[in-house]
Amino acid sequence: MRFHAALVAAVAVLLAAAPVLADHPGGLRSAGWSPMTAALVFGGLALLVGAVVVILVTVFTKRDSPDSSE
């Protein structure tokens, strides 16, 4: 019985959200990026994310060096 109620609720949510997925007509739709612009932007973002990951890994895995004065 619970599965049936959950299934009905899930179908109701999907049907309510269906109009949101529709494409807007010409006047409300913005022009897309050129392929070169999209490649440069997303390539730059990927490079930035990779640099942040490398920095975080080096900061969090830094080992204390033994004291050489002893």
CORMO-V411684 format. One record per backbone hydrogen bond with DSSP energy under -0.5 kcal/mol. CO is the residue of the C=O (numbers start at 0). NH is the residue of the N-H. E is the energy in kcal/mol with one decimal. If there is no record, write none. Layout:
# CORMO-V411684
co: (CO/CO)
nh: (NH/NH)
e: (E/E)
This chain:
# CORMO-V411684
co: (0/1/2/3/4/5/6/7/8/9/10/11/12/13/16/16/17/18/24/24/25/33/34/35/36/37/38/39/40/41/42/43/44/45/46/47/48/49/50/51/52/53/54/55/56/58/66)
nh: (4/5/6/7/8/9/10/11/12/13/14/15/16/17/19/20/20/21/27/28/28/37/38/39/40/41/42/43/44/45/46/47/48/49/50/51/52/53/54/55/56/57/58/59/60/61/69)
e: (-1.9/-2.5/-2.5/-2.3/-2.3/-2.3/-2.3/-2.2/-2.2/-2.3/-2.4/-2.0/-1.9/-0.8/-0.9/-0.8/-1.0/-1.2/-1.5/-0.9/-0.7/-2.4/-2.3/-2.4/-2.7/-2.6/-2.1/-2.2/-2.3/-2.1/-2.3/-2.4/-2.6/-2.3/-2.3/-2.3/-2.3/-2.3/-2.5/-2.6/-2.5/-2.3/-2.2/-2.6/-1.6/-0.7/-0.7)
